Amino acid sequence: MNRTARPLVIVTAFTASLLIGLLVMLWAMGGVRGVTAPAAIGGPFQLTDQSGATVTEKDLQGRPTLIFFGFTHCPDVCPTSLFEMSEILRAMGKDADRVNAYFISVDPERDTASAMKDYLSSFDPHLKGLTGDPASVQKVLSEYRVYAKKVPLKDGDYTMDHTALVYLMDRDGKFVAPFNLSRKPEEAAADLKRYL
């Protein structure tokens, strides 16, 4: 072994031993489990849209899908996100017919199909509102890893604290990534068109 190769071998061996030691330590502390099997997002569900039609996970297949979880009594985040989704759908033109866009309620007590219909009348007509009984809604919240919690207000009413992401699902109904609404509608529309 020549003199220049020897330090390289020593550094490589040291680096490899550090990596092995780190992996063993993570495994011992239980930190490696999540690395090998990331949590799946999505799954079977059955909800009702604002016109009373049944919607299941099978309706996601064949088109890219945007899903936002929220509630009709939401004061700010929900209407803002639905407005931004509406602007993206508008920017897509005729291609908006080839996309699913769902607003899924986290508040089934108040968000009946008729309440969803009234609420969504202010947004793009491609947006469908989905709701159901509390068990059905809880199932879809669990499958999409959505946090939602009822927060009592002083006047005896309540609001909902919830995850405020837009989920992008591909044509097979598989989760791709959170969809970024914080850009020009034309940019977001061009991004979404890549999944058609």
DOPAVO-247453 format. One line per 10 residues: for each residue x, y, z of N, C-alpha, C. Coordinates in Angstrom, 3 decimals. Example, Ala and Ser with C-alpha at 12.3 -4.5 7.8 and 13.67 -1.06 7.14 Angstrom:
<rs>
13.190/-5.690/7.800/12.300/-4.500/7.800/13.200/-3.300/7.800 ~ 12.850/-2.250/7.080/13.670/-1.060/7.140/12.900/0.030/7.870;
</rs>
This chain:
<rs>
0.851/-1.189/0.000/0.000/0.000/0.000/0.889/1.242/0.000 ~ 0.637/2.181/-0.926/1.487/3.366/-0.958/1.065/4.355/0.135 ~ 1.873/5.373/0.298/1.670/6.305/1.428/0.425/7.177/1.242 ~ 0.014/7.492/0.023/-1.152/8.351/-0.182/-2.457/7.579/-0.024 ~ -2.461/6.277/-0.291/-3.687/5.472/-0.180/-3.996/5.134/1.271 ~ -2.980/5.028/2.112/-3.190/4.619/3.501/-4.121/5.559/4.280 ~ -3.910/6.897/4.237/-4.834/7.785/4.971/-6.279/7.669/4.450 ~ -6.451/7.469/3.144/-7.783/7.326/2.566/-8.492/6.094/3.123 ~ -7.761/4.979/3.250/-8.330/3.751/3.812/-8.719/3.966/5.269 ~ -7.888/4.663/6.024/-8.166/4.919/7.440/-9.419/5.800/7.585;
-9.504/6.860/6.774/-10.668/7.760/6.838/-11.936/6.996/6.452 ~ -11.876/6.184/5.405/-13.036/5.407/4.966/-13.484/4.436/6.049 ~ -12.532/3.736/6.658/-12.869/2.786/7.723/-13.483/3.505/8.928 ~ -12.945/4.680/9.273/-13.475/5.447/10.396/-14.907/5.915/10.114 ~ -15.129/6.414/8.887/-16.465/6.877/8.501/-17.466/5.726/8.530 ~ -17.081/4.586/7.999/-17.968/3.417/7.988/-18.299/2.983/9.412 ~ -17.311/2.996/10.301/-17.577/2.571/11.684/-18.499/3.572/12.385 ~ -18.362/4.860/12.072/-19.263/5.863/12.641/-20.700/5.625/12.174 ~ -20.889/5.377/10.876/-22.221/5.129/10.339/-22.849/3.878/10.947 ~ -22.066/2.832/11.065/-22.586/1.588/11.661/-22.960/1.824/13.119;
-22.109/2.547/13.834/-22.414/2.851/15.233/-23.680/3.681/15.374 ~ -23.860/4.669/14.489/-25.055/5.507/14.512/-26.310/4.682/14.232 ~ -26.248/3.809/13.237/-27.398/2.960/12.918/-27.742/2.020/14.071 ~ -26.714/1.458/14.699/-26.961/0.560/15.839/-27.602/1.341/16.988 ~ -27.120/2.552/17.234/-27.680/3.369/18.312/-29.137/3.743/18.004 ~ -29.417/4.147/16.747/-30.796/4.466/16.370/-31.703/3.251/16.517 ~ -31.217/2.107/16.088/-32.014/0.876/16.195/-32.318/0.565/17.658 ~ -31.296/0.699/18.508/-31.468/0.406/19.937/-32.463/1.359/20.587 ~ -32.505/2.602/20.103/-33.428/3.588/20.664/-34.789/3.546/19.981 ~ -34.937/2.678/18.991/-36.230/2.551/18.308/-36.447/3.579/17.217;
-35.373/4.255/16.774/-35.517/5.306/15.776/-35.452/4.862/14.338 ~ -35.095/3.619/14.067/-34.936/3.170/12.689/-36.256/2.688/12.103 ~ -37.185/2.282/12.947/-38.454/1.728/12.447/-39.164/2.660/11.478 ~ -39.261/3.954/11.819/-39.959/4.908/10.960/-39.242/5.172/9.647 ~ -37.940/4.926/9.607/-37.175/5.174/8.398/-37.512/4.150/7.328 ~ -37.735/2.915/7.723/-37.947/1.855/6.742/-39.387/1.792/6.251 ~ -40.356/2.253/7.023/-41.756/2.143/6.615/-42.506/3.446/6.919 ~ -42.447/4.411/5.987/-43.187/5.647/6.244/-44.687/5.395/6.294 ~ -45.392/6.207/7.071/-46.839/6.031/7.229/-47.556/6.313/5.921 ~ -48.483/5.450/5.576/-49.282/5.649/4.366/-50.330/6.723/4.632;
-50.639/7.488/3.600/-51.675/8.510/3.705/-52.765/8.159/2.715 ~ -54.000/8.090/3.211/-55.130/7.718/2.370/-55.603/6.305/2.684 ~ -56.724/5.947/2.104/-57.296/4.629/2.327/-58.769/4.629/2.000 ~ -59.440/3.498/2.242/-60.861/3.410/1.902/-61.732/4.330/2.761 ~ -62.714/4.961/2.121/-63.670/5.786/2.853/-64.981/5.833/2.076 ~ -66.028/6.240/2.766/-67.320/6.449/2.123/-67.977/7.656/2.767 ~ -68.128/8.718/1.971/-68.730/9.952/2.439/-69.806/10.385/1.445 ~ -70.478/11.483/1.743/-71.548/11.995/0.892/-71.197/13.400/0.445 ~ -71.403/13.691/-0.853/-71.120/15.051/-1.318/-72.322/15.961/-1.106 ~ -72.182/17.234/-1.493/-73.219/18.218/-1.194/-74.517/17.984/-1.954;
-74.489/17.121/-2.971/-75.728/16.813/-3.703/-76.354/15.506/-3.224 ~ -75.728/14.860/-2.214/-76.262/13.613/-1.667/-75.680/12.357/-2.289 ~ -74.750/12.502/-3.249/-74.130/11.341/-3.899/-73.025/10.760/-3.017 ~ -72.871/9.439/-3.070/-71.820/8.758/-2.318/-70.489/8.907/-3.043 ~ -69.443/9.213/-2.293/-68.086/9.326/-2.828/-67.195/8.402/-2.015 ~ -66.391/7.584/-2.710/-65.454/6.680/-2.036/-64.046/6.921/-2.583 ~ -63.087/6.204/-2.029/-61.709/6.310/-2.505/-61.588/5.925/-3.982 ~ -62.509/5.133/-4.500/-62.463/4.737/-5.913/-62.685/5.935/-6.838 ~ -63.380/6.967/-6.342/-63.614/8.169/-7.144/-62.338/8.992/-7.341 ~ -61.300/8.701/-6.571/-60.031/9.404/-6.724/-59.243/8.877/-7.921;
-59.540/7.666/-8.361/-58.736/7.022/-9.393/-59.049/7.572/-10.783 ~ -58.000/7.709/-11.589/-58.142/8.186/-12.959/-57.904/9.676/-13.124 ~ -57.852/10.422/-12.007/-57.623/11.868/-12.053/-56.742/12.269/-10.872 ~ -55.928/13.308/-11.042/-55.268/13.847/-9.853/-56.335/14.482/-8.960 ~ -56.070/14.481/-7.662/-57.059/14.956/-6.690/-56.413/15.908/-5.692 ~ -57.096/17.018/-5.436/-56.721/17.920/-4.347/-57.749/17.735/-3.237 ~ -57.270/17.554/-2.007/-58.162/17.372/-0.856/-57.767/18.362/0.229 ~ -58.769/19.093/0.715/-58.561/20.002/1.842/-59.566/19.650/2.936 ~ -59.084/19.533/4.160/-59.943/19.237/5.311/-60.218/20.529/6.067 ~ -61.499/20.783/6.347/-61.847/21.992/7.076/-63.299/21.943/7.520;
-63.909/23.111/7.747/-65.298/23.129/8.205/-65.945/24.452/7.816 ~ -67.252/24.435/7.667/-67.967/25.598/7.118/-68.014/26.794/8.066 ~ -67.816/26.574/9.363/-67.819/27.689/10.318/-66.412/28.268/10.534 ~ -65.471/27.823/9.747/-64.079/28.280/9.854/-63.991/29.758/9.474 ~ -63.378/30.590/10.318/-63.383/32.028/10.057/-62.364/32.513/9.028 ~ -61.257/31.792/8.834/-60.214/32.361/7.981/-59.481/31.363/7.086 ~ -58.841/30.364/7.662/-57.989/29.450/6.891/-58.777/28.713/5.811 ~ -59.941/28.187/6.151/-60.718/27.393/5.191/-61.197/28.226/4.006 ~ -61.878/29.352/4.237/-62.312/30.114/3.061/-61.147/30.610/2.209 ~ -60.035/30.951/2.852/-58.863/31.404/2.095/-58.318/30.270/1.230;
-58.180/29.081/1.811/-57.650/27.934/1.065/-58.590/27.533/-0.067 ~ -59.897/27.548/0.193/-60.862/27.184/-0.848/-60.888/28.234/-1.960 ~ -60.702/29.495/-1.612/-60.606/30.541/-2.634/-59.369/30.306/-3.503 ~ -58.231/29.996/-2.864/-57.000/29.743/-3.622/-57.146/28.506/-4.511 ~ -57.796/27.452/-3.998/-58.059/26.275/-4.830/-58.951/26.645/-6.013 ~ -59.955/27.472/-5.763/-60.856/27.921/-6.832/-60.101/28.685/-7.914 ~ -59.159/29.534/-7.493/-58.368/30.298/-8.459/-57.490/29.376/-9.315 ~ -56.961/28.323/-8.707/-56.145/27.350/-9.449/-57.017/26.601/-10.457 ~ -58.197/26.176/-10.024/-59.113/25.472/-10.930/-59.526/26.383/-12.082 ~ -59.760/27.657/-11.795/-60.102/28.620/-12.849/-58.951/28.746/-13.833;
-57.712/28.814/-13.302/-56.525/28.954/-14.156/-56.286/27.717/-15.019 ~ -56.837/26.591/-14.629/-56.665/25.363/-15.415/-57.557/25.336/-16.652 ~ -58.554/26.200/-16.704/-59.454/26.211/-17.854/-60.223/24.902/-17.955 ~ -60.320/24.374/-19.187/-61.084/23.135/-19.416/-60.458/21.929/-18.716 ~ -59.148/21.996/-18.414/-58.480/20.886/-17.724/-58.982/20.698/-16.297 ~ -59.670/21.699/-15.750/-60.235/21.551/-14.399/-61.256/20.418/-14.357 ~ -61.853/20.096/-15.502/-62.809/18.978/-15.572/-62.122/17.634/-15.375 ~ -60.793/17.623/-15.477/-60.030/16.373/-15.360/-59.366/16.223/-13.994 ~ -59.806/17.047/-13.020/-59.238/17.043/-11.669/-60.366/16.862/-10.656 ~ -60.090/16.105/-9.582/-61.000/16.048/-8.438/-60.554/17.096/-7.429;
-61.493/17.821/-6.858/-61.175/18.789/-5.804/-62.207/18.609/-4.697 ~ -61.745/18.161/-3.514/-62.648/17.846/-2.413/-62.350/18.694/-1.181 ~ -63.426/19.143/-0.558/-63.379/19.819/0.745/-64.056/18.853/1.716 ~ -63.265/18.211/2.581/-63.807/17.204/3.505/-63.984/17.828/4.885 ~ -65.194/17.719/5.416/-65.502/18.329/6.704/-64.838/17.589/7.866 ~ -64.348/18.375/8.829/-63.866/17.830/10.097/-64.905/18.066/11.198 ~ -66.076/18.591/10.793/-67.133/18.973/11.739/-68.481/18.408/11.270 ~ -68.641/17.072/11.318/-69.871/16.472/10.786/-71.135/16.862/11.548 ~ -70.998/17.316/12.792/-72.176/17.739/13.565/-72.920/18.878/12.877 ~ -72.181/19.855/12.359/-72.805/21.022/11.738/-72.789/20.964/10.214;
-71.801/20.263/9.654/-71.633/20.261/8.201/-72.433/19.146/7.530 ~ -73.715/19.384/7.396/-74.586/18.464/6.653/-74.334/18.690/5.160 ~ -74.895/17.816/4.330/-74.754/17.980/2.879/-75.318/19.329/2.431 ~ -76.459/19.741/2.992/-77.053/21.020/2.576/-76.217/22.208/3.057 ~ -75.615/22.102/4.247/-74.731/23.171/4.734/-73.501/23.290/3.830 ~ -72.987/22.144/3.395/-71.828/22.148/2.491/-72.211/22.771/1.151 ~ -73.398/22.456/0.668/-73.859/22.989/-0.617/-73.953/24.514/-0.567 ~ -74.560/25.044/0.498/-74.672/26.494/0.661/-73.290/27.146/0.738 ~ -72.414/26.545/1.523/-71.082/27.105/1.740/-70.271/27.127/0.445 ~ -70.313/26.034/-0.312/-69.483/25.916/-1.510/-70.032/26.715/-2.696;
-71.235/27.245/-2.569/-71.799/28.039/-3.668/-70.966/29.299/-3.928 ~ -70.116/29.687/-2.988/-69.254/30.867/-3.147/-67.932/30.552/-3.837 ~ -67.695/29.263/-4.134/-66.405/28.857/-4.682/-66.580/28.194/-6.048 ~ -65.460/27.752/-6.624/-65.495/27.123/-7.942/-66.421/25.909/-7.934 ~ -67.245/25.745/-8.981/-68.196/24.629/-9.010/-67.551/23.250/-9.094 ~ -66.253/23.182/-9.394/-65.576/21.879/-9.405/-65.348/21.335/-7.989 ~ -65.374/22.218/-6.998/-65.145/21.795/-5.610/-66.343/21.032/-5.082 ~ -66.085/19.833/-4.561/-67.147/19.044/-3.943/-66.905/18.979/-2.437 ~ -67.974/19.171/-1.671/-67.895/19.080/-0.216/-68.304/17.695/0.232 ~ -67.480/17.061/1.049/-67.775/15.723/1.534/-67.981/15.728/3.043;
-69.011/15.007/3.475/-69.306/14.876/4.895/-69.899/13.497/5.139 ~ -70.242/13.226/6.376/-70.810/11.930/6.727/-71.103/11.888/8.201 ~ -71.427/10.690/8.697/-71.642/10.563/10.135/-70.285/10.660/10.838 ~ -70.283/10.932/12.158/-69.010/11.126/12.860/-68.018/9.967/12.697 ~ -68.505/8.727/12.679/-67.594/7.573/12.545/-66.932/7.563/11.170 ~ -67.703/7.855/10.125/-67.147/7.873/8.762/-66.132/8.991/8.596 ~ -66.429/10.155/9.175/-65.501/11.280/9.100/-64.236/10.960/9.889 ~ -64.387/10.377/11.075/-63.219/10.032/11.883/-62.322/9.036/11.157 ~ -62.927/8.112/10.436/-62.158/7.110/9.677/-61.284/7.787/8.626 ~ -61.861/8.711/7.853/-61.074/9.373/6.813/-60.013/10.287/7.427;
-60.320/10.911/8.569/-59.316/11.737/9.250/-58.124/10.884/9.671 ~ -58.397/9.696/10.188/-57.319/8.795/10.604/-56.486/8.346/9.415 ~ -57.168/8.001/8.313/-56.454/7.493/7.143/-55.566/8.551/6.499 ~ -55.973/9.814/6.594/-55.185/10.896/6.001/-54.288/11.589/7.026 ~ -54.236/11.036/8.235/-53.386/11.575/9.308/-53.706/13.044/9.588 ~ -55.009/13.343/9.639/-55.462/14.713/9.866/-55.751/14.923/11.343 ~ -55.194/15.982/11.893/-55.490/16.372/13.267/-56.741/17.248/13.246 ~ -57.717/16.911/14.076/-58.920/17.749/14.217/-59.422/17.636/15.644 ~ -59.665/18.793/16.277/-60.114/18.797/17.670/-61.121/19.913/17.887 ~ -62.194/19.580/18.572/-63.208/20.573/18.919/-62.667/21.463/20.038;
-62.816/22.784/19.855/-62.329/23.748/20.841/-63.519/24.587/21.316 ~ -63.951/24.410/22.594/-65.094/25.186/23.101/-64.801/26.688/23.131 ~ -65.832/27.475/22.851/-65.725/28.932/22.936/-66.486/29.434/24.157 ~ -66.226/30.661/24.577/-66.835/31.205/25.798/-68.359/31.292/25.721 ~ -68.895/31.496/24.510/-70.346/31.662/24.372/-71.114/30.345/24.307 ~ -70.409/29.222/24.535/-71.060/27.914/24.492/-70.969/27.258/23.133 ~ -70.538/27.996/22.112/-70.340/27.441/20.774/-68.961/26.764/20.739 ~ -68.526/26.344/19.572/-67.197/25.746/19.463/-66.623/26.031/18.083 ~ -65.319/25.882/17.988/-64.627/25.943/16.711/-63.824/24.654/16.575 ~ -63.149/24.489/15.445/-62.344/23.289/15.227/-60.904/23.690/14.938;
-59.991/23.046/15.653/-58.567/23.188/15.365/-58.236/22.015/14.440 ~ -57.568/22.260/13.309/-57.361/21.155/12.368/-56.145/21.375/11.472 ~ -55.672/20.289/10.888/-54.604/20.322/9.908/-55.074/21.146/8.710 ~ -54.224/22.010/8.200/-54.629/22.887/7.101/-53.746/22.692/5.869 ~ -53.545/21.448/5.485/-52.780/21.138/4.270/-53.724/20.834/3.124 ~ -53.257/21.039/1.901/-53.959/20.532/0.727/-53.177/19.303/0.283 ~ -53.867/18.167/0.243/-53.240/16.911/-0.136/-53.343/16.735/-1.644 ~ -52.217/16.411/-2.302/-52.224/16.065/-3.724/-52.135/14.545/-3.847 ~ -53.144/13.962/-4.486/-53.166/12.527/-4.747/-52.999/12.330/-6.258 ~ -52.285/11.278/-6.658/-52.089/11.055/-8.093/-53.285/10.326/-8.715;
-53.164/9.961/-9.980/-54.260/9.325/-10.717/-54.616/7.945/-10.161 ~ -53.721/7.362/-9.370/-54.000/6.062/-8.746/-54.567/6.214/-7.334 ~ -54.804/7.457/-6.908/-55.315/7.704/-5.568/-54.255/7.626/-4.491 ~ -52.974/7.704/-4.889/-51.860/7.635/-3.934/-51.379/9.046/-3.607 ~ -51.024/9.239/-2.333/-50.538/10.540/-1.878/-49.215/10.881/-2.554 ~ -49.119/12.119/-3.089/-47.886/12.596/-3.705/-47.135/13.488/-2.726 ~ -47.803/14.575/-2.297/-47.169/15.566/-1.419/-48.214/16.613/-1.039 ~ -47.919/17.432/-0.018/-48.783/18.590/0.223/-48.691/19.512/-0.999 ~ -49.821/20.085/-1.411/-49.842/20.940/-2.596/-49.736/22.391/-2.161 ~ -48.776/23.098/-2.734/-48.482/24.476/-2.339/-49.455/25.451/-2.995;
-50.276/26.124/-2.195/-51.201/27.133/-2.697/-50.582/28.525/-2.718 ~ -49.438/28.699/-2.060/-48.829/30.026/-1.890/-47.967/30.398/-3.098 ~ -48.591/30.477/-4.254/-47.926/30.893/-5.485/-48.997/31.368/-6.456 ~ -48.588/31.880/-7.587/-49.558/32.358/-8.563/-50.433/31.186/-9.010 ~ -51.744/31.416/-9.186/-52.638/30.337/-9.619/-52.173/29.653/-10.904 ~ -51.577/30.424/-11.818/-51.110/29.861/-13.084/-49.952/28.888/-12.864 ~ -49.071/29.208/-11.914/-47.949/28.310/-11.588/-48.467/27.020/-10.968 ~ -49.396/27.143/-10.016/-49.963/25.964/-9.356/-50.737/25.109/-10.368 ~ -51.450/25.775/-11.276/-52.213/25.044/-12.304/-51.271/24.274/-13.218 ~ -50.160/24.887/-13.610/-49.183/24.202/-14.467/-48.594/22.995/-13.738;
-48.343/23.146/-12.448/-47.834/22.026/-11.641/-48.853/20.903/-11.594 ~ -50.105/21.235/-11.352/-51.153/20.228/-11.252/-51.368/19.501/-12.580 ~ -51.235/20.222/-13.687/-51.415/19.620/-15.014/-50.410/18.502/-15.295 ~ -49.271/18.534/-14.615/-48.268/17.468/-14.810/-48.802/16.108/-14.377 ~ -49.831/16.102/-13.521/-50.378/14.836/-12.997/-51.592/14.350/-13.773 ~ -52.008/15.075/-14.815/-53.187/14.661/-15.587/-52.910/13.369/-16.366;
</rs>
